[in-house]
Amino acid sequence: MQRRDFLLTTAAASIAPGLLGKSLLAAPPKNDQANATAESCCGPGYASPLEAFKAPPEKLLYTIGLYVGTAVNKPDYLATIDIDPASPTYSQVIHRLPMPFAGDELHHFGWNACSSCHGDAQKSRRYLIVPGQRSSRIYIVDTADLRAPKIHKVIAPEEVKAKTNLSAPHTVHCAPDGQIIISMLGDRDGNAPGGFLLLDENFEIAGRWEHDARGMDYNYDFWYQPRHNVMVSSEWSAPKTYYEGFKLDDVAAGKYGTRVLFWDWKKREIIQTADLGEQGRIPLEVRFHHNPDSMHGFVGAALSSTMWHWYKSGDRWNINKVISVDPVEHKSFPFPLPGLITDLLISMDDRYLYFSNWLHGDIRQYDISDPTHPKLTGQVWCGGLLGKAPEVAGHKLVGGPQMLQLSLDGRRLYVTSSLFSSWDNQFYPDMAKTGSFLMQIDCNPDGGMKINERFFVDFGREPDGPARAHEMRYPGGDCTSDIWT
């Protein structure tokens, strides 16, 4: 038995019999051999996390270039980056797709289909759903030409608000039935709690996903797992609150979330609420294990700088704090500076958890073979306010590590530095003038990380002026958008 499988087995025994289910690196359930054969050859994505883990190395990466909140009066754009080390344009922006409107604040984006649709030969991972956080406009981008995507359709904010009474789109996930679910953080006027918008396969607004949102105070990220009939969502704040920047008074007034919500996937209603309290302020990104049999996942509480692990025991979901990042005294702040955990992801083999401390400036790698007791195995410094980060490829890093994306084989971690325009301007005011960065970190399969000095994309040198990079996606799928069912 391998060490990882042994730890998973012992962890399951210590929590509850059968909690962890089967090992991740296993084939799909063999209850129907014909279906298993079909799933291995057809449709978008991969038949299992194992197949994704064995995929060829990524060669292209898409990211957002933002001009909202800077002196550049231009639309945001989708950048295509060459990440093939054998290419003459390695570590360069090779294409820019500007949006037709300025002021969108493009933020998180996702695919029309992922591995949850694998086995359906009628579907393909071809279209990116790229929403504007501030405008509530939704762009559908065609990647038939992987290196030079084109706009396929624009859904106007007026239509979004009229048909759903929602605004401020955030996380995009495709569903197994071909529909697309987008978490929306506000109503049409920017008030909480928001909800979830549905697009059909023709990218028409089909209404709202939730049947009953009673008990929902705020919205942010979400992840679903049909095998356990569950969707998990988290809380940020109302757009009217966070659009203008961060204020401590808003925290004291209860204008930021502290809860994780567990939904009945079929009934589309909240079945359980977990309040993390003062130690779990502003829970943001949520991630299930990739193994669809697993009942384990993690959420990072940004302001409290804590990591929480959830799991199911019987009919109830339990959640416990498993990692704390201590605040640090800083001369420029009247309060101890939190790490501010803003993004996290789990490697495709469910062995490592990565998260970024945007204000402190470090990225951490934890072995989560036993998800109840993560063990720190790697740490690198990439900017931040503590002054611990080195120069990279001759560049002083302005901003802190923020959005993360990991290669399917777990060997390469990509990081950008922009969080949200008003928050960038508040905590890293120089970034509006210098632009942000895109870096790559080498990850040792046995633990440990090291910055790749050969790879650095300086968004301060963009043709239209300094821009800020945010979310990242690969054409072939990635660790934060693919879900198995």
Secondary structure as UniProt FT lines:
FT   HELIX           3..15
FT   TURN            17..18
FT   HELIX           33..39
FT   TURN            40..41
FT   HELIX           49..53
FT   STRAND          60..66
FT   TURN            68..69
FT   STRAND          77..82
FT   TURN            85..86
FT   TURN            88..91
FT   STRAND          92..98
FT   STRAND          110..111
FT   HELIX           115..117
FT   TURN            118..119
FT   TURN            121..122
FT   STRAND          127..132
FT   TURN            133..135
FT   STRAND          138..142
FT   TURN            146..147
FT   STRAND          150..155
FT   HELIX           157..164
FT   STRAND          166..174
FT   TURN            176..177
FT   STRAND          180..187
FT   TURN            188..189
FT   STRAND          195..199
FT   TURN            201..202
FT   STRAND          205..208
FT   TURN            214..215
FT   STRAND          222..225
FT   HELIX           226..228
FT   STRAND          230..233
FT   HELIX           239..242
FT   TURN            243..244
FT   HELIX           248..252
FT   TURN            253..254
FT   STRAND          259..264
FT   TURN            265..268
FT   STRAND          269..275
FT   HELIX           277..280
FT   STRAND          283..288
FT   TURN            292..293
FT   STRAND          297..301
FT   TURN            302..305
FT   STRAND          306..313
FT   TURN            314..315
FT   STRAND          316..324
FT   TURN            331..332
FT   STRAND          341..346
FT   TURN            348..349
FT   STRAND          352..357
FT   TURN            358..361
FT   STRAND          362..367
FT   TURN            371..372
FT   STRAND          375..381
FT   TURN            393..394
FT   STRAND          404..406
FT   TURN            408..409
FT   STRAND          412..416
FT   HELIX           421..427
FT   TURN            429..430
FT   HELIX           431..434
FT   STRAND          437..443
FT   TURN            445..446
FT   STRAND          449..458
FT   HELIX           459..461
FT   TURN            463..464
FT   STRAND          468..473
FT   TURN            475..476
FT   TURN            479..481
//
